[in-house]
Amino acid sequence: MPENKVWYEMVNTEEFEDIPGLIIVNTKNFDSYFSLIEETIDAFNYFHRWNEMWDINDARARVEDKHVLYLGTDKEGILAHLWSEKNYLYNVFVHPRRKDNYSVKFCKACINHINYKKLSLYCDEWNRKSQLLAERIGFNKI
C-alpha cells in the first residue's frame, strides 16, 4: 500500500542567508567531493534504516541527470544533505550533532541557489518532523 504524501509549496525569494560550509555538487565537481558524498551516505545509514536510500552510484547518476546535491559541512565533516531537481527538493538529512536551528538555515541557504520561483516538496504523512521542518523553512501545505 503506498504511503500518503503531504505536499508543500513556497515562493522562492532567494533572500536567505548563506552559511559557511555549504557545498553545491554537480557533474563538474562530483569527483572532488566523492569522499564527502560517501560520508553523508554513511551518516544517514548510521542513524536511519530506509530501504530507498541512495548510494554513490545513484548520486552520480542523479548529478549526470542534472539533479543538484547540497552538502552542509563544518570542521568535523558532514552536517547535512539536500537534493534538488529543478524546483523540487527531496532527500533532506541533517546530522544530529548540528547546532540549534541549523536544519532551517541549511535548507534556506540551499534554496538561495535554486533558480526557480515556485518550489515544492513532499513529506511522508507519518514523518511529522519533516513536515515541521518544511513549515519552519516557509513551505505551505497544499
N, CA and C atoms as an extended XYZ file, in Angstrom:
426
Properties=species:S:1:pos:R:3:atomname:S:1:resname:S:1:resid:I:1 pbc="F F F"
N         0.840       -1.190        0.000 N   MET     1
C         0.000        0.000        0.000 CA  MET     1
C         0.879        1.245        0.000 C   MET     1
N         0.682        2.162       -0.941 N   PRO     2
C         1.527        3.361       -0.994 CA  PRO     2
C         1.295        4.270        0.209 C   PRO     2
N         2.390        4.897        0.620 N   GLU     3
C         2.290        5.833        1.742 CA  GLU     3
C         1.615        7.119        1.282 C   GLU     3
N         0.928        7.748        2.205 N   ASN     4
C         0.324        9.041        1.903 CA  ASN     4
C         1.386       10.131        1.982 C   ASN     4
N         1.295       11.068        1.075 N   LYS     5
C         2.249       12.165        0.990 CA  LYS     5
C         1.569       13.474        1.362 C   LYS     5
N         2.314       14.331        2.033 N   VAL     6
C         1.852       15.679        2.342 CA  VAL     6
C         2.708       16.609        1.488 C   VAL     6
N         2.068       17.307        0.551 N   TRP     7
C         2.767       18.168       -0.400 CA  TRP     7
C         2.829       19.603        0.103 C   TRP     7
N         3.948       20.249       -0.229 N   TYR     8
C         4.196       21.632        0.181 CA  TYR     8
C         4.701       22.431       -1.010 C   TYR     8
N         4.447       23.733       -0.970 N   GLU     9
C         4.981       24.675       -1.953 CA  GLU     9
C         5.420       25.949       -1.245 C   GLU     9
N         6.304       26.681       -1.897 N   MET    10
C         6.672       28.015       -1.418 CA  MET    10
C         7.167       28.846       -2.579 C   MET    10
N         7.063       30.146       -2.431 N   VAL    11
C         7.633       31.079       -3.391 CA  VAL    11
C         9.067       31.342       -2.952 C   VAL    11
N         9.992       31.185       -3.875 N   ASN    12
C        11.411       31.352       -3.588 CA  ASN    12
C        11.814       32.804       -3.811 C   ASN    12
N        12.084       33.500       -2.731 N   THR    13
C        12.516       34.895       -2.825 CA  THR    13
C        14.031       35.013       -2.973 C   THR    13
N        14.747       33.923       -2.747 N   GLU    14
C        16.212       33.894       -2.815 CA  GLU    14
C        16.837       34.987       -1.951 C   GLU    14
N        16.244       35.216       -0.797 N   GLU    15
C        16.725       36.263        0.105 CA  GLU    15
C        17.246       35.711        1.432 C   GLU    15
N        17.583       34.434        1.464 N   PHE    16
C        18.057       33.829        2.703 CA  PHE    16
C        19.563       33.995        2.835 C   PHE    16
N        20.036       33.869        4.063 N   GLU    17
C        21.469       33.981        4.324 CA  GLU    17
C        22.187       32.717        3.895 C   GLU    17
N        23.373       32.891        3.313 N   ASP    18
C        24.230       31.744        3.062 CA  ASP    18
C        24.845       31.308        4.377 C   ASP    18
N        25.361       30.101        4.390 N   ILE    19
C        26.006       29.584        5.597 CA  ILE    19
C        27.407       29.113        5.231 C   ILE    19
N        28.320       29.154        6.184 N   PRO    20
C        29.652       28.604        5.901 CA  PRO    20
C        29.558       27.089        5.718 C   PRO    20
N        30.403       26.557        4.874 N   GLY    21
C        30.471       25.114        4.691 CA  GLY    21
C        29.448       24.531        3.739 C   GLY    21
N        28.720       25.375        2.993 N   LEU    22
C        27.761       24.876        2.020 CA  LEU    22
C        28.499       24.516        0.733 C   LEU    22
N        28.287       23.296        0.268 N   ILE    23
C        28.916       22.812       -0.962 CA  ILE    23
C        27.810       22.421       -1.935 C   ILE    23
N        27.953       22.859       -3.173 N   ILE    24
C        26.993       22.531       -4.217 CA  ILE    24
C        27.671       21.560       -5.171 C   ILE    24
N        27.143       20.332       -5.215 N   VAL    25
C        27.758       19.263       -6.008 CA  VAL    25
C        26.992       19.108       -7.317 C   VAL    25
N        27.763       19.102       -8.405 N   ASN    26
C        27.196       18.881       -9.729 CA  ASN    26
C        28.157       18.001      -10.524 C   ASN    26
N        27.914       17.858      -11.821 N   THR    27
C        28.768       16.970      -12.622 CA  THR    27
C        30.219       17.450      -12.690 C   THR    27
N        30.425       18.754      -12.627 N   LYS    28
C        31.779       19.295      -12.772 CA  LYS    28
C        32.665       19.008      -11.559 C   LYS    28
N        32.071       18.922      -10.369 N   ASN    29
C        32.901       18.768       -9.167 CA  ASN    29
C        32.591       17.494       -8.368 C   ASN    29
N        31.791       16.601       -8.932 N   PHE    30
C        31.381       15.387       -8.219 CA  PHE    30
C        32.585       14.627       -7.652 C   PHE    30
N        33.589       14.375       -8.479 N   ASP    31
C        34.739       13.591       -8.029 CA  ASP    31
C        35.523       14.292       -6.925 C   ASP    31
N        35.538       15.617       -6.935 N   SER    32
C        36.239       16.368       -5.888 CA  SER    32
C        35.596       16.156       -4.515 C   SER    32
N        34.291       15.899       -4.507 N   TYR    33
C        33.561       15.742       -3.252 CA  TYR    33
C        33.119       14.305       -2.994 C   TYR    33
N        33.709       13.381       -3.709 N   PHE    34
C        33.349       11.965       -3.607 CA  PHE    34
C        33.363       11.474       -2.155 C   PHE    34
N        34.426       11.784       -1.412 N   SER    35
C        34.527       11.282       -0.030 CA  SER    35
C        33.474       11.908        0.883 C   SER    35
N        33.131       13.171        0.669 N   LEU    36
C        32.068       13.795        1.465 CA  LEU    36
C        30.699       13.218        1.131 C   LEU    36
N        30.497       12.866       -0.137 N   ILE    37
C        29.234       12.246       -0.527 CA  ILE    37
C        29.117       10.884        0.153 C   ILE    37
N        30.188       10.124        0.142 N   GLU    38
C        30.177        8.840        0.849 CA  GLU    38
C        29.946        9.035        2.343 C   GLU    38
N        30.535       10.082        2.909 N   GLU    39
C        30.369       10.361        4.336 CA  GLU    39
C        28.912       10.680        4.683 C   GLU    39
N        28.236       11.448        3.834 N   THR    40
C        26.846       11.776        4.127 CA  THR    40
C        25.948       10.549        3.979 C   THR    40
N        26.246        9.687        3.017 N   ILE    41
C        25.508        8.428        2.871 CA  ILE    41
C        25.693        7.574        4.124 C   ILE    41
N        26.930        7.441        4.562 N   ASP    42
C        27.228        6.642        5.760 CA  ASP    42
C        26.555        7.222        7.000 C   ASP    42
N        26.572        8.547        7.136 N   ALA    43
C        25.943        9.178        8.302 CA  ALA    43
C        24.445        8.901        8.306 C   ALA    43
N        23.802        9.076        7.162 N   PHE    44
C        22.368        8.794        7.079 CA  PHE    44
C        22.096        7.345        7.470 C   PHE    44
N        22.848        6.421        6.878 N   ASN    45
C        22.625        4.994        7.139 CA  ASN    45
C        22.918        4.615        8.583 C   ASN    45
N        23.791        5.340        9.246 N   TYR    46
C        24.078        5.073       10.652 CA  TYR    46
C        22.863        5.401       11.532 C   TYR    46
N        22.171        6.471       11.193 N   PHE    47
C        21.062        6.937       12.027 CA  PHE    47
C        19.685        6.448       11.571 C   PHE    47
N        19.583        5.988       10.333 N   HIS    48
C        18.270        5.620        9.789 CA  HIS    48
C        18.340        4.313        9.023 C   HIS    48
N        17.265        3.574        9.056 N   ARG    49
C        17.091        2.397        8.213 CA  ARG    49
C        15.999        2.734        7.207 C   ARG    49
N        16.394        2.888        5.948 N   TRP    50
C        15.443        3.245        4.909 CA  TRP    50
C        15.836        2.505        3.642 C   TRP    50
N        14.973        1.645        3.177 N   ASN    51
C        15.274        0.786        2.033 CA  ASN    51
C        15.497        1.552        0.735 C   ASN    51
N        15.014        2.773        0.651 N   GLU    52
C        15.141        3.543       -0.587 CA  GLU    52
C        16.328        4.509       -0.572 C   GLU    52
N        17.216        4.382        0.406 N   MET    53
C        18.366        5.289        0.484 CA  MET    53
C        19.242        5.133       -0.751 C   MET    53
N        19.658        6.250       -1.284 N   TRP    54
C        20.530        6.286       -2.447 CA  TRP    54
C        21.962        5.931       -2.059 C   TRP    54
N        22.745        5.489       -3.038 N   ASP    55
C        24.154        5.189       -2.813 CA  ASP    55
C        25.009        6.060       -3.740 C   ASP    55
N        26.298        5.831       -3.736 N   ILE    56
C        27.213        6.677       -4.504 CA  ILE    56
C        26.936        6.579       -6.009 C   ILE    56
N        26.547        5.397       -6.476 N   ASN    57
C        26.221        5.246       -7.899 CA  ASN    57
C        24.943        6.004       -8.256 C   ASN    57
N        23.958        5.949       -7.355 N   ASP    58
C        22.732        6.733       -7.563 CA  ASP    58
C        23.059        8.224       -7.593 C   ASP    58
N        23.944        8.650       -6.693 N   ALA    59
C        24.316       10.062       -6.628 CA  ALA    59
C        24.941       10.518       -7.943 C   ALA    59
N        25.855        9.719       -8.463 N   ARG    60
C        26.495       10.082       -9.738 CA  ARG    60
C        25.447       10.149      -10.860 C   ARG    60
N        24.548        9.171      -10.906 N   ALA    61
C        23.505        9.166      -11.935 CA  ALA    61
C        22.601       10.390      -11.799 C   ALA    61
N        22.289       10.760      -10.565 N   ARG    62
C        21.430       11.932      -10.361 CA  ARG    62
C        22.099       13.207      -10.867 C   ARG    62
N        23.357       13.429      -10.502 N   VAL    63
C        24.007       14.670      -10.958 CA  VAL    63
C        24.194       14.665      -12.473 C   VAL    63
N        24.418       13.490      -13.054 N   GLU    64
C        24.506       13.413      -14.514 CA  GLU    64
C        23.160       13.733      -15.160 C   GLU    64
N        22.075       13.518      -14.407 N   ASP    65
C        20.726       13.836      -14.885 CA  ASP    65
C        20.297       15.247      -14.455 C   ASP    65
N        21.277       16.068      -14.060 N   LYS    66
C        21.087       17.482      -13.714 CA  LYS    66
C        20.428       17.741      -12.357 C   LYS    66
N        20.389       16.734      -11.488 N   HIS    67
C        19.976       16.986      -10.104 CA  HIS    67
C        21.178       17.614       -9.398 C   HIS    67
N        20.913       18.361       -8.333 N   VAL    68
C        21.992       19.019       -7.588 CA  VAL    68
C        21.961       18.526       -6.156 C   VAL    68
N        23.146       18.213       -5.641 N   LEU    69
C        23.296       17.784       -4.248 CA  LEU    69
C        23.939       18.917       -3.467 C   LEU    69
N        23.298       19.304       -2.379 N   TYR    70
C        23.836       20.318       -1.483 CA  TYR    70
C        24.336       19.607       -0.237 C   TYR    70
N        25.556       19.940        0.172 N   LEU    71
C        26.140       19.370        1.380 CA  LEU    71
C        26.408       20.482        2.377 C   LEU    71
N        26.098       20.218        3.630 N   GLY    72
C        26.454       21.122        4.710 CA  GLY    72
C        27.592       20.501        5.488 C   GLY    72
N        28.644       21.279        5.734 N   THR    73
C        29.820       20.752        6.424 CA  THR    73
C        30.285       21.726        7.496 C   THR    73
N        31.064       21.182        8.426 N   ASP    74
C        31.792       22.002        9.385 CA  ASP    74
C        33.171       21.378        9.552 C   ASP    74
N        33.939       21.824       10.519 N   LYS    75
C        35.310       21.324       10.672 CA  LYS    75
C        35.362       19.837       11.014 C   LYS    75
N        34.237       19.274       11.494 N   GLU    76
C        34.198       17.846       11.817 CA  GLU    76
C        33.732       16.983       10.655 C   GLU    76
N        33.221       17.599        9.602 N   GLY    77
C        32.768       16.830        8.446 CA  GLY    77
C        31.349       17.165        8.048 C   GLY    77
N        30.624       16.158        7.632 N   ILE    78
C        29.267       16.321        7.104 CA  ILE    78
C        28.274       16.678        8.191 C   ILE    78
N        27.408       17.644        7.872 N   LEU    79
C        26.297       18.011        8.750 CA  LEU    79
C        24.938       17.769        8.102 C   LEU    79
N        24.869       17.825        6.752 N   ALA    80
C        23.560       17.732        6.120 CA  ALA    80
C        23.692       17.485        4.629 C   ALA    80
N        22.588       17.019        4.044 N   HIS    81
C        22.474       16.979        2.587 CA  HIS    81
C        21.028       17.246        2.179 C   HIS    81
N        20.896       17.730        0.954 N   LEU    82
C        19.592       18.012        0.356 CA  LEU    82
C        19.762       17.884       -1.155 C   LEU    82
N        18.812       17.257       -1.807 N   TRP    83
C        18.813       17.129       -3.261 CA  TRP    83
C        17.769       18.062       -3.857 C   TRP    83
N        18.042       18.547       -5.068 N   SER    84
C        17.014       19.265       -5.822 CA  SER    84
C        17.054       18.813       -7.277 C   SER    84
N        15.874       18.757       -7.848 N   GLU    85
C        15.714       18.521       -9.276 CA  GLU    85
C        14.799       19.630       -9.776 C   GLU    85
N        15.370       20.552      -10.494 N   LYS    86
C        14.656       21.747      -10.920 CA  LYS    86
C        14.065       22.440       -9.691 C   LYS    86
N        12.737       22.493       -9.573 N   ASN    87
C        12.123       23.211       -8.441 CA  ASN    87
C        11.640       22.271       -7.329 C   ASN    87
N        12.045       21.030       -7.382 N   TYR    88
C        11.606       20.014       -6.426 CA  TYR    88
C        12.750       19.655       -5.479 C   TYR    88
N        12.515       19.742       -4.183 N   LEU    89
C        13.506       19.398       -3.167 CA  LEU    89
C        13.170       18.027       -2.596 C   LEU    89
N        14.212       17.251       -2.282 N   TYR    90
C        13.966       15.916       -1.740 CA  TYR    90
C        15.180       15.384       -0.988 C   TYR    90
N        14.978       14.273       -0.283 N   ASN    91
C        16.015       13.557        0.462 CA  ASN    91
C        16.854       14.464        1.362 C   ASN    91
N        16.198       15.159        2.256 N   VAL    92
C        16.886       16.036        3.203 CA  VAL    92
C        17.324       15.216        4.417 C   VAL    92
N        18.556       15.430        4.841 N   PHE    93
C        19.085       14.799        6.052 CA  PHE    93
C        19.924       15.826        6.790 C   PHE    93
N        19.756       15.878        8.104 N   VAL    94
C        20.590       16.742        8.936 CA  VAL    94
C        21.099       15.915       10.103 C   VAL    94
N        22.400       15.946       10.294 N   HIS    95
C        23.081       15.159       11.322 CA  HIS    95
C        22.636       15.603       12.721 C   HIS    95
N        22.456       14.679       13.635 N   PRO    96
C        22.037       15.044       14.999 CA  PRO    96
C        23.026       15.944       15.756 C   PRO    96
N        24.292       15.987       15.357 N   ARG    97
C        25.257       16.835       16.088 CA  ARG    97
C        25.195       18.307       15.676 C   ARG    97
N        24.263       18.636       14.820 N   ARG    98
C        24.108       20.020       14.369 CA  ARG    98
C        23.774       20.948       15.537 C   ARG    98
N        23.989       22.221       15.325 N   LYS    99
C        23.586       23.227       16.310 CA  LYS    99
C        22.115       23.559       16.124 C   LYS    99
N        21.539       24.190       17.136 N   ASP   100
C        20.132       24.584       17.067 CA  ASP   100
C        19.864       25.428       15.833 C   ASP   100
N        18.754       25.164       15.187 N   ASN   101
C        18.254       25.892       14.029 CA  ASN   101
C        19.090       25.683       12.759 C   ASN   101
N        20.092       24.797       12.802 N   TYR   102
C        20.913       24.557       11.619 CA  TYR   102
C        20.080       23.990       10.469 C   TYR   102
N        19.133       23.114       10.774 N   SER   103
C        18.316       22.487        9.730 CA  SER   103
C        17.649       23.545        8.858 C   SER   103
N        17.036       24.524        9.494 N   VAL   104
C        16.337       25.584        8.764 CA  VAL   104
C        17.344       26.437        7.995 C   VAL   104
N        18.427       26.834        8.640 N   LYS   105
C        19.428       27.672        7.972 CA  LYS   105
C        20.045       26.962        6.769 C   LYS   105
N        20.336       25.681        6.921 N   PHE   106
C        20.910       24.907        5.817 CA  PHE   106
C        19.943       24.857        4.636 C   PHE   106
N        18.708       24.489        4.889 N   CYS   107
C        17.722       24.381        3.805 CA  CYS   107
C        17.499       25.723        3.117 C   CYS   107
N        17.407       26.783        3.882 N   LYS   108
C        17.221       28.111        3.288 CA  LYS   108
C        18.435       28.510        2.446 C   LYS   108
N        19.637       28.195        2.915 N   ALA   109
C        20.838       28.515        2.144 CA  ALA   109
C        20.838       27.753        0.825 C   ALA   109
N        20.386       26.507        0.838 N   CYS   110
C        20.285       25.735       -0.404 CA  CYS   110
C        19.284       26.381       -1.350 C   CYS   110
N        18.153       26.787       -0.804 N   ILE   111
C        17.097       27.400       -1.611 CA  ILE   111
C        17.607       28.636       -2.342 C   ILE   111
N        18.531       29.374       -1.724 N   ASN   112
C        19.119       30.547       -2.383 CA  ASN   112
C        19.730       30.210       -3.737 C   ASN   112
N        20.153       28.972       -3.909 N   HIS   113
C        20.866       28.567       -5.125 CA  HIS   113
C        19.983       27.819       -6.121 C   HIS   113
N        18.689       27.762       -5.837 N   ILE   114
C        17.743       27.099       -6.731 CA  ILE   114
C        16.996       28.188       -7.495 C   ILE   114
N        17.228       28.263       -8.775 N   ASN   115
C        16.729       29.379       -9.586 CA  ASN   115
C        15.327       29.147      -10.136 C   ASN   115
N        14.424       28.799       -9.255 N   TYR   116
C        13.016       28.670       -9.608 CA  TYR   116
C        12.223       29.451       -8.580 C   TYR   116
N        11.164       30.103       -9.037 N   LYS   117
C        10.361       30.937       -8.130 CA  LYS   117
C         9.381       30.124       -7.293 C   LYS   117
N         8.904       29.015       -7.817 N   LYS   118
C         7.972       28.185       -7.063 CA  LYS   118
C         8.640       26.852       -6.769 C   LYS   118
N         8.768       26.520       -5.497 N   LEU   119
C         9.427       25.285       -5.069 CA  LEU   119
C         8.404       24.327       -4.479 C   LEU   119
N         8.687       23.040       -4.583 N   SER   120
C         7.786       22.053       -3.997 CA  SER   120
C         8.583       20.919       -3.360 C   SER   120
N         7.916       20.228       -2.469 N   LEU   121
C         8.460       19.035       -1.826 CA  LEU   121
C         7.296       18.280       -1.212 C   LEU   121
N         7.566       17.050       -0.819 N   TYR   122
C         6.566       16.336       -0.047 CA  TYR   122
C         7.234       15.642        1.120 C   TYR   122
N         6.440       15.362        2.127 N   CYS   123
C         6.870       14.601        3.290 CA  CYS   123
C         5.929       13.406        3.416 C   CYS   123
N         6.452       12.303        3.877 N   ASP   124
C         5.572       11.185        4.175 CA  ASP   124
C         4.653       11.592        5.312 C   ASP   124
N         3.427       11.144        5.242 N   GLU   125
C         2.427       11.537        6.231 CA  GLU   125
C         2.847       11.199        7.665 C   GLU   125
N         3.540       10.094        7.851 N   TRP   126
C         3.960        9.668        9.190 CA  TRP   126
C         5.138       10.499        9.716 C   TRP   126
N         5.851       11.205        8.831 N   ASN   127
C         7.079       11.893        9.223 CA  ASN   127
C         6.782       13.337        9.648 C   ASN   127
N         6.290       13.467       10.844 N   ARG   128
C         5.899       14.788       11.368 CA  ARG   128
C         7.100       15.734       11.501 C   ARG   128
N         8.284       15.199       11.826 N   LYS   129
C         9.476       16.056       11.940 CA  LYS   129
C         9.796       16.745       10.610 C   LYS   129
N         9.689       15.997        9.523 N   SER   130
C         9.940       16.591        8.206 CA  SER   130
C         8.899       17.643        7.872 C   SER   130
N         7.655       17.386        8.228 N   GLN   131
C         6.593       18.363        7.975 CA  GLN   131
C         6.854       19.651        8.746 C   GLN   131
N         7.261       19.520        9.994 N   LEU   132
C         7.560       20.711       10.801 CA  LEU   132
C         8.732       21.493       10.222 C   LEU   132
N         9.752       20.775        9.746 N   LEU   133
C        10.893       21.447        9.123 CA  LEU   133
C        10.443       22.201        7.875 C   LEU   133
N         9.662       21.564        7.029 N   ALA   134
C         9.174       22.229        5.811 CA  ALA   134
C         8.435       23.517        6.165 C   ALA   134
N         7.607       23.461        7.184 N   GLU   135
C         6.840       24.638        7.587 CA  GLU   135
C         7.743       25.716        8.188 C   GLU   135
N         8.761       25.317        8.946 N   ARG   136
C         9.692       26.296        9.520 CA  ARG   136
C        10.524       26.979        8.441 C   ARG   136
N        10.785       26.278        7.342 N   ILE   137
C        11.531       26.868        6.234 CA  ILE   137
C        10.687       27.909        5.509 C   ILE   137
N         9.369       27.697        5.495 N   GLY   138
C         8.477       28.631        4.822 CA  GLY   138
C         7.565       27.982        3.808 C   GLY   138
N         7.568       26.666        3.736 N   PHE   139
C         6.681       25.946        2.821 CA  PHE   139
C         5.268       25.923        3.398 C   PHE   139
N         4.287       25.954        2.501 N   ASN   140
C         2.880       25.882        2.889 CA  ASN   140
C         2.290       24.581        2.354 C   ASN   140
N         1.489       23.942        3.194 N   LYS   141
C         0.826       22.701        2.811 CA  LYS   141
C        -0.193       23.003        1.713 C   LYS   141
N        -0.227       22.124        0.706 N   ILE   142
C        -1.204       22.306       -0.387 CA  ILE   142
C        -2.141       21.118       -0.440 C   ILE   142
